[in-house]
């Protein structure tokens, strides 16, 4: 659980730094002020992953959004391949919600939690 919070904190910090460098940019990502996955965000997530099989994704935090001709969303998720004894891992699921409310997957990026931590790497 500590690793999850460390990953979440690092991702939010990176998104905040990127957004703060030049101020708000049109089309730039806006970090979420509250990482809670609300019922509305859960509905967007569920709509986007509807019909996806083989891996179960559980959103654990809402990372932010990007306004385009619609909205891009970024969710930190715990993923588990659907078979007995599968080890969970973490991903960022990027979804696009168009102006009509249709939701599609843009990308699912697996996080290498160990690659984010450089402490002890040189020892």
Backbone torsions as a table, in degrees:
resi	resn	phi	psi	omega
1	UNK	NA	-34.5	178.7
2	UNK	-63.7	-37.7	179.0
3	UNK	-63.8	-39.6	178.9
4	UNK	-60.4	-46.6	179.9
5	UNK	-65.9	-36.3	177.7
6	UNK	-64.9	-42.7	178.4
7	UNK	-64.0	-46.2	179.7
8	UNK	-60.7	-46.3	179.7
9	UNK	-61.6	-42.9	179.8
10	UNK	-64.1	-43.1	179.9
11	UNK	-65.3	-44.0	178.6
12	UNK	-64.6	-38.1	179.0
13	UNK	-65.5	-43.7	179.0
14	UNK	-62.3	-42.2	179.3
15	UNK	-67.2	-36.9	179.5
16	UNK	-67.1	-43.1	179.1
17	UNK	-62.9	-44.6	180.0
18	UNK	-62.1	-40.6	-179.2
19	UNK	-72.4	-31.8	-175.2
20	UNK	-82.7	-20.9	-175.5
21	UNK	-58.9	-47.0	-177.7
22	UNK	-116.7	9.9	-175.1
23	UNK	78.6	-178.0	-178.4
24	UNK	-63.5	131.6	178.4
25	UNK	-110.3	142.7	174.1
26	UNK	-65.7	123.8	-179.5
27	UNK	85.4	-3.2	179.6
28	UNK	-79.5	160.8	178.4
29	UNK	-76.1	138.9	176.0
30	UNK	-112.3	116.8	177.9
31	UNK	-62.9	145.8	179.0
32	UNK	-71.3	134.0	176.3
33	UNK	-71.0	-25.8	-179.5
34	UNK	-136.6	119.0	-176.6
35	UNK	-76.1	0.7	-178.8
36	UNK	-62.2	137.9	176.1
37	UNK	-89.6	101.2	-178.3
38	UNK	-72.9	170.9	177.3
39	UNK	-60.0	-39.6	179.7
40	UNK	-64.3	-44.8	178.0
41	UNK	-67.2	-37.5	176.7
42	UNK	-61.4	-38.5	178.7
43	UNK	-65.1	-40.4	176.9
44	UNK	-62.8	-46.4	180.0
45	UNK	-59.1	-49.5	-178.7
46	UNK	-61.4	-39.7	179.7
47	UNK	-64.7	-40.5	-178.7
48	UNK	-68.9	-33.8	-177.1
49	UNK	-99.2	6.1	179.3
50	UNK	-56.5	127.3	178.0
51	UNK	88.1	-8.0	178.4
52	UNK	-74.2	129.3	-177.6
53	UNK	-124.4	160.0	175.2
54	UNK	103.9	-35.4	179.1
55	UNK	-136.0	133.9	175.4
56	UNK	-95.7	131.5	180.0
57	UNK	-115.9	128.6	177.2
58	UNK	-118.9	114.7	179.4
59	UNK	-69.8	129.9	178.9
60	UNK	-110.8	-17.5	178.1
61	UNK	-159.4	145.2	174.0
62	UNK	-97.0	117.6	-174.0
63	UNK	-86.4	-35.2	-179.6
64	UNK	163.5	-176.3	-176.6
65	UNK	-140.3	165.2	177.6
66	UNK	-139.7	122.8	179.4
67	UNK	-85.5	122.6	176.3
68	UNK	-130.6	-146.1	171.1
69	UNK	-80.0	67.5	-169.9
70	UNK	130.0	-151.0	-179.2
71	UNK	-140.6	133.1	169.4
72	UNK	-92.9	141.6	-179.8
73	UNK	-124.9	147.1	175.9
74	UNK	-125.5	123.6	179.9
75	UNK	-119.4	133.7	168.5
76	UNK	-84.1	127.9	-175.0
77	UNK	-130.1	149.9	166.4
78	UNK	-93.2	128.2	-177.6
79	UNK	-116.6	143.0	176.8
80	UNK	-140.9	124.6	174.5
81	UNK	-63.8	139.2	-173.8
82	UNK	-82.5	83.1	169.0
83	UNK	-160.6	153.0	-175.5
84	UNK	-58.3	133.5	176.2
85	UNK	80.6	5.6	-178.9
86	UNK	-66.0	138.4	178.4
87	UNK	-82.6	134.1	177.1
88	UNK	-72.8	156.4	175.0
89	UNK	-144.8	174.1	-176.1
90	UNK	-115.3	145.1	-179.7
91	UNK	-137.8	164.3	165.2
92	UNK	-111.7	122.8	178.6
93	UNK	-102.3	121.5	178.3
94	UNK	-103.0	125.5	180.0
95	UNK	-121.9	149.6	174.5
96	UNK	-114.5	125.2	175.9
97	UNK	-110.3	114.9	-178.1
98	UNK	-80.1	176.7	-175.8
99	UNK	-68.0	-15.9	177.3
100	UNK	-93.7	-0.7	179.2
101	UNK	91.1	4.1	175.3
102	UNK	-75.0	142.3	-177.2
103	UNK	-126.5	132.2	178.3
104	UNK	-132.1	155.8	177.5
105	UNK	-79.8	129.3	172.8
106	UNK	-91.0	-43.7	-176.8
107	UNK	-166.1	151.3	170.4
108	UNK	-127.4	111.5	-175.0
109	UNK	-109.2	118.2	178.3
110	UNK	-73.5	136.4	177.9
111	UNK	-92.9	132.5	172.5
112	UNK	-96.4	92.6	-173.9
113	UNK	-57.4	-39.6	179.7
114	UNK	-64.7	-31.1	-179.3
115	UNK	-71.7	-20.6	-179.6
116	UNK	-79.9	-16.7	-177.3
117	UNK	-109.6	118.4	179.4
118	UNK	-100.9	-4.1	178.8
119	UNK	-62.5	128.5	177.6
120	UNK	82.9	-4.6	-177.7
121	UNK	-69.1	-26.5	-176.5
122	UNK	-96.5	-2.0	-177.9
123	UNK	-83.9	NA	NA
